Amino acid sequence: MNWKQNYNGKILTADEAVLHIKSGDTISIAHVGSEPYALVDALARNAAAFENVDMHFMLSLRKEEPHVAPGMEKHLRFFGYFLGGSTRGAVAEARGEYLPCFFHLYPRMLQERGGVDVLLISVSEPDEHGYCSMGLGIDHVPACLDSAKLIIAQMNKNMPRVMGDSFIHLRDIDIIVEEDTALPILAPPVITDVERKIGEYCASLVKDGDTLQLGIGGIPDAAAAFLKEKKDLGLHTEMASDGIVDLIQNGVINNKKKKINRGKSIATFAAGTQKLYDFLDNNPCFELRGVDYVNDPYVIAQNDNVVSINSAVQIDLMGQVNAEVVKGMQFSGVGGQVDFIRGATMSRGGRAIIALPSTAAGGKISKIVPFIDRDAVVTTPRTEVNYIITEYGIAQLWGRSLRERAKALIAIAHPDFRGELAEEYERRFHEKLH
């Protein structure tokens, strides 16, 4: 299809395109693997043309983001829902804002804050019918397509055509910017011995026929390595990474036992290496859906035997989980942790796992603590945690009293810190810990 014959009038340069944004507009930007780098960089270059533009943005894989650099807040105000290395400094320095929000409610929050004026997205080249795929990350975008007043798309020939709710027709794009930028590569982590042991414990709780939520990092990748002998697993996850590829190709994940989306692996965004991107391209076994569907606990719970694996910064002796604040600084965000813990808990036969190393800072800090730090937050309440796993074992908290929880958590804490944790146990429960 010679699509340019019909749509040539929509093609502009990135700098021309962003100048269609008006002062006072609210912008939402696709993130992670679908971040439209050409548009974001042009926005920063032309920042002086804007006043009071609000930018809503989730997570970047770049080390630096020019549109949240110091001084940009005079023109472009950053609002983040999950912070990363390139954005947490803006919030810490009060140049940007953090909005606490369950990820599945992100589209609703945007709408209730007044909606989106401008949507910046990435798309693949069109097929013969004029449809482009929005690529590797769609999460909130499908929910904003109808209400956005202006849709600007960076068309990138490197963007894979990922199946699902990820398609948009050329006629529904207002401005097209043709610029081929490299996709962000998220290299697989080097798995430590501690992570390998934790991954082995996680995998021990997975049964044939379970449906998995796997995130990214050493622990989920280590768990995936121990799942190779399992059968008929399903995948319903917020994020897809390289760890799923071999499991799907080898038939370990086949989604046969799922109650919904049977035969399909479901996610809302993907990030990894070119191996993952090539695997997802035009692959009918994998679909991206909007985050208001994928992360909705009621949707998650429609599958039986959901196993969610998430991590944390610290956990107190009651089972309260801080997964987002480090030394008083907003480090990441709520993300989808509570969505999937709640969905797994509601699922018939489901299991919600928090997996983390027992220490941080080279062994100097215990991640199992008497109390959550005073300047931290509770991301996941004690009522919704099922299993806690460290390299020292598995603590089941579900159905256990505060005394029983504390005892189980001390048993999987690092030995160097069990003494001071035992002292708190004795103070709190008036008995010696044997």
C-alpha positions in Angstrom: 0.0 0.0 0.0 1.3 3.4 -1.0 -0.1 5.0 2.2 1.7 8.3 1.6 -0.6 9.1 -1.4 -3.5 9.4 1.0 -1.8 10.6 4.1 1.2 12.7 2.9 -0.5 15.8 4.3 -0.1 14.5 7.8 3.7 14.1 7.6 5.7 16.6 9.5 9.1 16.8 11.1 9.3 16.2 14.9 10.0 19.9 15.5 7.0 21.0 13.3 4.8 18.4 15.0 5.3 19.4 18.6 4.6 23.1 17.8 1.0 22.0 17.3 0.9 21.6 21.1 -0.5 24.7 22.9 0.4 26.2 26.2 -1.9 24.8 28.9 -2.3 21.5 27.2 -2.1 18.2 29.0 0.2 15.6 27.3 0.3 11.9 27.8 3.4 10.1 26.5 3.7 6.4 25.7 6.5 4.9 27.8 9.1 2.0 28.1 9.6 0.3 24.7 7.1 2.6 22.9 8.4 5.9 24.1 8.5 8.2 21.0 12.0 9.4 21.4 12.0 11.8 18.4 8.9 13.6 19.7 10.1 13.8 23.3 13.5 15.2 22.2 11.7 17.7 20.0 9.5 18.7 22.9 12.6 19.5 24.9 14.2 21.4 22.1 11.2 23.6 21.7 10.3 23.9 25.4 10.6 27.7 25.3 7.5 27.8 23.1 5.3 26.4 25.9 3.9 27.5 29.2 2.1 25.4 31.8 2.1 22.2 29.7 1.5 19.1 31.9 3.3 15.9 30.8 2.0 12.6 32.2 4.5 9.8 31.9 5.2 6.4 33.4 8.6 4.8 33.1 11.6 5.5 30.8 14.4 3.1 29.9 16.8 6.0 29.1 19.4 7.2 31.6 18.4 10.8 30.9 15.2 12.4 29.7 15.6 15.9 28.2 12.0 16.9 28.9 12.5 16.5 32.7 15.9 18.2 32.9 16.4 21.1 35.3 14.8 24.2 33.9 12.1 22.4 31.9 9.6 22.8 34.7 9.2 26.4 33.7 7.6 25.2 30.5 6.9 21.5 30.8 5.7 20.1 34.1 6.4 16.4 34.7 3.8 14.2 36.4 5.0 10.6 37.0 3.2 7.5 38.1 6.2 5.2 38.4 9.7 6.8 38.7 13.0 5.6 37.2 16.6 6.8 37.1 15.8 9.5 34.7 12.8 11.0 36.5 13.1 10.5 40.2 15.5 13.4 40.6 12.8 15.8 39.2 10.4 14.7 41.9 13.0 14.7 44.7 13.9 18.3 43.7 10.2 19.4 43.4 10.6 20.0 39.7 8.0 17.4 39.0 5.1 15.6 40.7 4.5 12.0 41.7 1.0 10.7 41.6 0.2 7.6 43.7 -2.1 5.3 41.7 -2.8 1.7 41.1 -1.6 1.0 37.6 -5.0 -0.3 36.4 -6.6 3.0 37.4 -4.0 5.1 35.6 -6.3 5.8 32.6 -9.2 6.7 34.9 -7.0 9.1 36.9 -5.9 10.8 33.8 -9.5 11.3 32.7 -10.7 12.5 36.1 -7.9 15.0 36.2 -9.3 16.6 33.1 -8.4 14.3 30.3 -5.6 14.3 27.7 -5.3 17.0 25.1 -2.3 15.5 23.2 -1.2 11.9 23.0 2.4 11.2 21.9 2.9 7.6 20.7 5.1 5.4 18.6 3.8 3.2 15.8 5.1 0.7 13.3 4.8 1.2 9.6 1.3 0.5 8.3 0.0 -2.8 6.9 -1.8 -3.0 3.6 -5.0 -2.0 5.3 -3.6 1.2 6.9 -3.2 -0.2 10.4 -0.2 0.6 12.5 0.8 -1.2 15.7 1.5 0.9 18.7 4.4 -1.5 19.5 5.8 -2.6 22.7 3.8 -0.7 25.3 0.2 0.4 25.2 -1.0 0.4 28.8 -3.1 3.6 29.1 -3.0 4.6 25.4 -6.1 2.6 24.1 -8.2 4.3 26.8 -7.1 7.8 25.6 -7.4 7.4 21.8 -11.0 8.5 21.5 -10.8 11.5 23.9 -7.4 13.0 23.0 -7.8 16.1 20.8 -4.5 15.6 19.0 -2.6 12.4 18.3 1.0 12.7 17.2 2.8 9.4 16.2 6.4 8.7 15.5 6.4 6.1 12.8 9.4 3.9 13.3 10.3 1.0 11.0 12.1 -0.7 13.9 8.9 -1.0 16.0 7.5 -4.6 15.9 3.9 -5.3 15.1 2.6 -6.6 18.4 -0.9 -8.2 18.4 -3.8 -7.3 20.6 -5.4 -4.0 21.3 -2.4 -2.2 19.9 -3.6 -1.1 16.5 -4.5 2.4 15.2 -5.5 3.3 11.7 -3.6 6.1 9.8 -6.8 8.1 9.5 -7.0 8.3 13.3 -3.5 9.8 13.6 -3.4 13.6 13.2 0.3 14.1 12.7 2.9 11.5 11.5 6.6 11.9 12.1 8.8 9.4 10.2 11.9 8.8 12.2 13.6 5.5 12.8 15.2 5.4 16.2 16.7 2.3 17.8 14.5 0.4 20.3 15.5 0.5 23.9 17.5 -2.6 24.9 17.1 -3.8 28.4 19.8 -6.3 28.8 19.1 -9.5 30.9 20.4 -9.1 34.4 23.3 -11.1 35.7 21.7 -13.4 38.1 23.4 -13.6 41.5 23.6 -16.7 43.7 21.1 -15.1 46.1 18.7 -14.4 43.3 19.1 -17.9 41.9 18.2 -19.4 45.3 15.2 -17.0 45.7 14.1 -17.9 42.1 14.3 -21.6 43.0 12.0 -21.1 46.1 9.5 -19.1 43.9 9.4 -21.8 41.3 8.7 -24.4 44.0 5.4 -22.7 44.6 4.4 -22.9 41.0 2.3 -25.9 39.9 1.4 -27.3 36.5 -1.4 -25.3 35.0 -0.8 -22.1 37.0 -1.1 -18.7 35.4 1.9 -16.4 36.0 2.7 -12.8 36.5 6.4 -12.3 36.1 8.2 -9.0 36.3 11.7 -8.1 35.3 15.0 -8.5 37.1 17.2 -11.2 38.5 14.5 -12.9 40.6 11.8 -13.3 38.0 14.4 -14.4 35.4 15.9 -16.8 38.0 12.4 -18.2 38.7 11.8 -18.6 35.0 15.0 -20.8 34.7 13.5 -23.2 37.3 10.1 -23.5 35.4 11.4 -25.5 32.5 10.0 -28.8 33.7 6.5 -27.3 34.5 3.6 -28.0 32.1 0.7 -26.0 30.7 1.5 -22.7 32.4 -0.3 -19.5 31.5 0.9 -15.9 31.3 -1.1 -12.9 32.3 1.4 -10.2 33.3 1.9 -6.5 33.4 5.3 -6.7 31.7 6.9 -9.2 29.4 10.6 -9.6 29.2 13.2 -12.0 27.7 12.5 -14.7 30.3 9.2 -15.6 28.6 10.5 -16.4 25.2 12.1 -19.8 25.8 9.2 -20.9 28.0 6.7 -20.1 25.3 8.8 -21.6 22.5 9.4 -24.8 24.5 5.7 -25.2 25.2 6.0 -24.6 29.0 3.8 -21.6 28.7 0.9 -22.6 26.4 -2.1 -21.0 28.2 -4.2 -24.1 27.8 -5.5 -24.0 31.3 -6.5 -20.3 31.4 -10.2 -19.5 31.9 -10.0 -16.3 29.9 -7.7 -15.5 26.9 -7.1 -19.2 26.5 -4.1 -19.9 24.2 -2.9 -16.3 24.5 -0.1 -14.8 26.6 -1.3 -11.4 27.8 0.7 -8.3 28.9 0.3 -4.5 28.7 3.9 -3.7 27.8 7.2 -5.4 26.9 10.9 -4.5 27.3 14.0 -6.6 26.8 16.5 -7.4 24.0 16.0 -7.7 20.3 15.4 -11.4 20.9 12.1 -10.5 22.6 11.1 -7.9 20.0 11.7 -10.3 17.1 9.7 -13.0 19.0 6.7 -10.6 19.5 6.6 -9.3 16.0 3.4 -10.6 14.2 3.2 -13.4 16.8 -0.5 -14.4 17.3 0.3 -16.3 20.6 1.0 -13.0 22.4 -1.3 -10.0 22.8 -1.0 -6.6 24.5 -4.1 -5.2 26.2 -4.9 -1.9 27.9 -3.7 -1.7 31.5 -7.3 -1.1 32.7 -7.9 -4.7 31.5 -4.6 -6.5 32.2 -4.1 -5.1 35.7 -7.7 -5.1 36.8 -7.8 -7.4 39.8 -11.3 -8.6 38.8 -9.9 -9.6 35.4 -6.8 -11.3 36.9 -9.0 -13.3 39.3 -11.0 -14.8 36.5 -8.1 -17.2 35.9 -7.6 -19.9 38.5 -4.3 -20.5 40.2 -2.7 -17.1 39.5 0.8 -16.8 40.9 2.2 -13.3 41.1 5.8 -12.6 41.9 6.8 -9.1 43.0 9.6 -7.5 45.1 10.0 -4.9 47.8 12.3 -2.5 49.5 11.5 -3.6 53.0 8.9 -5.7 54.9 8.1 -5.3 58.6 7.3 -8.0 61.1 3.6 -7.6 60.5 3.9 -8.2 56.8 3.5 -4.6 55.6 5.4 -4.0 52.3 7.2 -0.9 51.3 8.0 -1.3 47.6 8.6 2.3 46.5 10.4 4.6 49.0 14.1 4.4 49.8 15.6 6.6 52.5 12.6 8.9 52.4 12.8 9.4 48.6 10.1 8.3 46.2 12.2 5.7 44.3 9.7 4.0 42.0 5.9 3.8 42.5 2.9 1.6 43.3 2.9 0.2 39.7 1.0 -3.0 39.4 2.1 -4.7 42.6 -1.2 -4.3 44.4 -3.2 -5.0 41.3 -1.6 -8.4 40.9 -1.4 -9.3 44.6 -5.1 -8.5 44.9 -5.9 -10.4 41.7 -3.9 -13.4 42.7 -5.5 -13.4 46.2 -8.9 -13.3 44.7 -8.1 -16.0 42.2 -9.3 -19.5 43.1 -6.1 -21.3 44.2 -4.0 -18.1 43.7 -0.7 -17.3 45.4 0.8 -13.8 45.9 4.6 -13.8 46.4 6.9 -11.0 47.6 10.4 -12.1 46.8 13.5 -10.1 47.9 17.1 -10.6 49.1 17.4 -10.5 52.9 19.8 -7.6 52.9 20.7 -4.4 50.9 23.8 -2.2 50.8 26.2 -5.1 50.6 24.7 -6.8 53.7 24.7 -3.8 55.9 20.9 -3.3 55.9 18.2 -5.8 56.6 15.2 -5.8 54.3 13.1 -7.5 57.0 12.6 -4.8 59.7 10.8 -4.3 63.0 8.9 -1.3 61.5 8.6 0.2 58.1 10.8 3.3 58.0 9.1 6.4 59.4 9.5 8.3 56.1 8.4 5.4 54.0 5.0 4.1 52.9 3.0 0.9 52.9 2.5 -0.1 49.3 0.9 -3.4 50.0 -1.0 -3.9 53.3 -0.4 -6.9 55.6 -3.9 -8.2 54.8 -3.0 -9.0 51.2 0.4 -10.7 51.5 0.5 -14.5 51.1 4.2 -15.6 50.9 7.5 -13.8 51.6 10.6 -15.3 50.1 14.3 -14.6 50.7 17.4 -16.7 50.0 16.8 -18.2 53.5 13.4 -19.7 52.7 9.6 -19.2 52.4 7.4 -17.6 55.0 3.7 -18.1 54.6 1.8 -15.1 56.1 -1.7 -15.8 54.9 -3.9 -17.1 57.7 -1.3 -16.4 60.3 -1.5 -14.2 63.4 0.8 -11.3 64.0 2.9 -13.5 66.4 3.1 -16.3 63.8 4.0 -13.9 61.0 6.8 -12.3 63.0 8.3 -15.7 63.9 8.1 -16.8 60.2 9.7 -13.6 58.9 12.6 -13.7 61.5 13.3 -17.3 60.3 14.0 -16.1 56.7 15.9 -12.9 57.7 19.6 -12.7 57.3 21.3 -14.4 60.4 23.2 -11.2 61.2 19.9 -9.4 61.9 17.9 -12.1 63.6 19.1 -11.1 67.0 17.7 -7.6 66.9 14.5 -8.8 65.3 14.1 -11.4 68.0 14.5 -8.6 70.6 11.6 -6.7 69.0 9.6 -10.0 68.9 10.2 -10.5 72.7 9.2 -6.9 73.5 6.0 -7.1 71.4 4.8 -10.6 72.3 6.3 -11.0 75.8 7.9 -14.3 75.0 11.4 -15.6 74.2 11.9 -16.6 70.6 13.3 -20.1 70.5 
